[in-house]
Amino acid sequence: MATEPEGSATAEPEKRRMTRRSVLMAGTAGLATTGLVLATGALPVTNLIGDVLDTSAPAVGPNEVVIKYERVYSQCRKRDVDMVTILPNRVRPQELPVCLMLHGLHGNARRAAPTGLARHLIEMSADGTIPPFAFVALDGGDNYWHENQRGDNSMAMLLDEVPRWMRERGLGDAQGVPFACAGISMGGFGALLYGRRRNEAGHPAQAIAAISPGLLTSWREMSTRKAFKDTAEWASLDPLRNVDKLGSTPVGIWCGTEDHFIEGARKFIKLAKPEVAYTGPGGHGDPFYKRIVPDVLAFLGKHVPVND
């Protein structure tokens, strides 16, 4: 029986550097912000402490990548969680549109993004291929982005707490709501579920991107994930059996033809007729993910809201 590999993506080789003040206690109660910034490949970085540039650090070139690591307390999950924010080139957070990035089974916020996401984000933003927007990843546990364990509700965290966290940081729309959600594997399942919940609430997302989404057709296999109480609960949440609940939300699906989720992906494509439906050579892993990153960004960029 095929099993989902740990994590949603393999992190790109990194060089890390600490700013002179490595930890800053933010004004918001219960929030600690670290000044750890990561360079993707050979790209230079902008040093950031909280939301303030560290002007004591040497100046860098125009193609910076800024990745912020924070710890926030989630009342919906009853625990501290990591929040990772990837900001595009030369953009200050001024109601910058946000796309959530959901990790896979046994993954976390720090491992949510596929290799090359930050690099392509700043390059495509800088040359005008896509409008600038940010990615935000959070720890969601292994519950397929719903309340499988009582009191640990990762979907409620995304819907109810993320907008407040985004408003506090000048991100998202005026209410701090992300315009889109993307995810890999279990995170792809979660992204589709998030799109459904947003549509049901009368505030649809502008785009949902699901990469190798964890769509299974067998309860025998899904039950090994221990993410649903029974087949009835799974059926009630399974995107394959609730396609209509996404409404008219634009959806993109990418899945490798050697991926063990390809059967579910093909079934979803047939039922939902998504705006983008790509199946091509590749398995369930970073070699496939990183190859399709530019296409995913182009799809999301097409749906970035434009401020008047």
N, C-alpha and C positions, 0 to 999 in steps of 0.2 A: 504494500500500500504506500502510495506516495505521501510524503510528509513535507510540510512547509519548513524550509531552512530557517535557522534563527536569524532575526533581524530582517529589515526590509531592504537594506542597501549596504554596500561596502563603502566605508568612508574613503574619500580621496586622500592620497598621501598629503600630509599636512606639515606645516612649520608653525609652531606656536610661539608667541611672545607675550610677556606680561607688561602692562603699563606700569608706571612708577607707583601708582596706587592701585593695588590689585583688587581691592574690595571696597565698594562704597555702599553704605547703608542708605537706601532711598527713603524719601519722605513718606511713602505709602507704608502703613503698618504691615509687618510680616513679609516685606520684600527685601531681598538682598540682591544687588546687581554686581556682577563681576566684570572687570575690565579686560577679560581674556578675549583676544582677537586672533582670528585664524586666517592665514594666507592660503588661498587655493592655488596649488601649483606654483608658478613663478610670479603670480600677481602680488603687487605691493598691498599693504593694508593701511587702513585709517585707524589710528588708536582712538578708542572710545571708552569713556568712563560715564556710565549711565547714558544720558542723551547728550553729553557735552564732549566735544572734541578735546583731546589732551594736547593743547598747543605747545606744551613743553617738549613733545616728541618731535623728531625730525620730520620735515615735510616729505610727502610722497607724491608720486605722479598722479595723473588724472584717473587712471583705471584702478581705483581702490575696491576692495571687497571688505565689507564690514559685517562681522558675524558676532552678535551679542548672545551671551549666555546668562540666564537669570534663573533664580529660584522663586517660585510664587506658591502661595498656599491655595489649594483648591478645596473649597468647602464641599463641592460636589463629589470629589474623590476622597475627601478626609485625609489629605496628605500634602506635603510639599511636592511639587513637580518641577522638572526642568522646562524652561521655555527658551527656545533657540530662534533668533530672528536674523534672517539674511536680508540685508539692505542692498539695493542696487547702487550702481556707480553714481557718486556725486549728488545723491538725493537726500535732503533732510526730511525727517518725518513730519510732514504737514498734511495730515489726512491722506497719507500715502496708501493706495489700495493694498489689501492683504489677501494672499491666498494661503489657507491652511495647508500644511503638509503632514499627513498622517502616516505613522510608521507601521510596520508589519508585526507579526507575531514574534514575541521575544525581543522586540526592538525597543527603541526609546527615541526621545527628541533629538539627541545628538547624532543618531544614526539614521534619521528619517530620510534625508535628502540623498538622491543618487549621485554618483560621481559626476562632476562637471556641472551640476546645477548652478552653483554660485558663479562659476566662470561664464557660462553661457548667459546667465541673467544679466550680468553687468555688460558683457559685450553686445548683446542684442538690444539692451536699453540704450547703451551709448551710441550705437549706430542708427537708432531710430527704427529698428526692425519691430520692436514691441514698446509700448509705453512702460515707464518704470512702475514696478510694484514690488512688494516685499513678500517673503515667505515666513511663516511662523509655524514652528513645530512644538508640540507638547508631549509629555509622557502620558500615554493613554492606557497602559496595562495590556493584558492579553485577553480582554473580554470582547473582542470584535466590536469595540467602540459602542457598547451599550451597557446597561446596568445588569450584568450577569451576577455579580456579587453585590448583595444588598449594601447600600451606602457608598458604593464605588461606581459613580455614574459618569463615565468619560464623555458621553454624548451631551449630557446636561452641562458639563464643563465647557464644551465647545459652543453650545447655544446660548448659555446664560452667563458664563463668567468671562469668556474671551472678549466679548464686546466692551466690557468695562476695562479690562486690562489694555485693550487696544486704545480706547479713549484716553487713558492715563498716559499713553506713550505717543499720542498724536498720530496714530495709525488707523487704518480702516476708513469707513465713511464717517459722517458727522456723529453717528451713533456708535462708531467703533466696530461695525459689522463687516466681516470679511466679504469680499465679492465672490470668492471662489474657494474650492476645496479640492485638493489632490491627495492621492494616497497610493501606496504600493502594497500589493498582496492583501493582508488583512486590512491595511489602510485604504486600499481601493474599495473593499466592501464598506468600510466606514465612511468613505467619501460619498458613495452612492446613498448610504443611509442618511448622512448629513443633508445631502441634496433633497431627499424625500422629506425630512423633518422641516427644512426651511420652506419647502413648497406647502406643506400642510399648515404651517404657521402663517401663510399668506405673505411671506417675504422671501421669494425664491432667490437662490444663488444665481449669479450670472454665468457660472460655468462649473462643471464637475469633471475632473480628470482622474481616471482610474487606470493605474498601470498594473498589469498582471493581477487583476482583482481576485480576491479569494472567494470565487463563486463556485461552489461545489454542487453536484447533483445527487450526491449520496449522503444520507444521514449517517450511514455506517462510518464514512470517512470524516464527516464534519463532527461527529460525536467525539472523535479522538482529540479534538481541540479543547473540549470541556468548556466551551464558551456559551453554550445554550442549555437551559434546563431540560428541554425535551424537543422532540421534532416539531411540536406545535409552536413553540416559541421561535424556533429557527424559521419556520414557514412564515410567521407573522412579520419577520424582519428581513428575510432573504430578498435582496434586490431582484433576483430572477423571478420571484413570484409576486412582486409588487412594482413592476415596471411603470404602471400607470400613475403611481403615486409621486413620480418625479415631475409630473406635469410636462411643461414645455421647456424645462431647464436644459440648456445645451450641455451635452455630455460627450466626452472623448474617451475611447477605450483603446488600450494598447496591450497586446499579449503575444508572447512568443509561441510559435507553433510546436515547440518541444516542451512547453510549460505544461505541468500537470493541471493547470487551471484553464487550459485552452478550450475544453468542452463547454465549461460554464460561460466563458467569454464569448464563444461563438453563439451560444444560445441567447445570451443577453443582446448581442448585436442583432440577431434575427428578430427578437421581440421588440427591442427599443428603437432600432434604427437610429443610433447615435449620430451626431454631427461628424465625428471622426471615429472610424473603426479600422484599426490597423492590426493585422496579424502578419507576422513575418518570422524569419528564422531566428531562433534563440530560445533559451530556457528561462528558468525562474532564478534570475540572478543579475548582478550588476553589469555584466557584459551587454546584456540586452537593454537594461534600464538606461545606461549612460548613452547608448546609441540613439535612443528615441527622445532624449531630453530636449533637443532643439525643437522637435515637432510638438512636444507637450507645451513648451513655452510659447510657441507660435499660436497654438490653440487658445491658451489662457490669455495671451496678449490681445487676441482679437476681441475678447470680452471684458477687458479692463474698462471700468466706467470712466467717462471723460467728464471732468469738472468744468462747469460753465464759467 
